[in-house]
Amino acid sequence: MASRMTDQQWEARNGALSPGEATAKGLCWQCTGNGVLYTAFGGVQRVVPCKECRGNGEASR
């Protein structure tokens, strides 16, 4: 089933934390703790596992 979100709404699911804020909270700087990244282009919306934290959402130690 296709998402009813716009591409902009879809990508907003990535979170509003800066990399520094995420790291300070013990979260992965890239996915901000989600474990995945939300990407969209031309109406094609995808969920991609975060390669930085390998999907656990935690900051690298």
MOHU-V345056 format. One record per backbone hydrogen bond with DSSP energy under -0.5 kcal/mol. NH is the residue of the N-H (numbers start at 0). CO is the residue of the C=O. E is the energy in kcal/mol with one decimal. If there is no record, write none. Layout:
((NH,CO,E) (NH,CO,E))
This chain:
((9,5,-2.6) (10,6,-2.5) (11,7,-1.4) (12,9,-1.4) (13,10,-1.8) (14,11,-1.6) (21,17,-2.5) (22,18,-2.3) (23,19,-2.2) (24,20,-1.2) (24,21,-0.5) (25,22,-1.8) (26,21,-3.0) (27,56,-2.0) (31,27,-1.3) (33,30,-1.7) (36,47,-3.0) (38,36,-0.5) (38,45,-2.3) (40,43,-1.6) (43,40,-1.7) (44,42,-0.8) (45,38,-3.1) (47,36,-2.8) (47,45,-0.5) (49,34,-2.2) (53,49,-0.7) (54,49,-0.7) (55,52,-1.3) (58,25,-1.7))
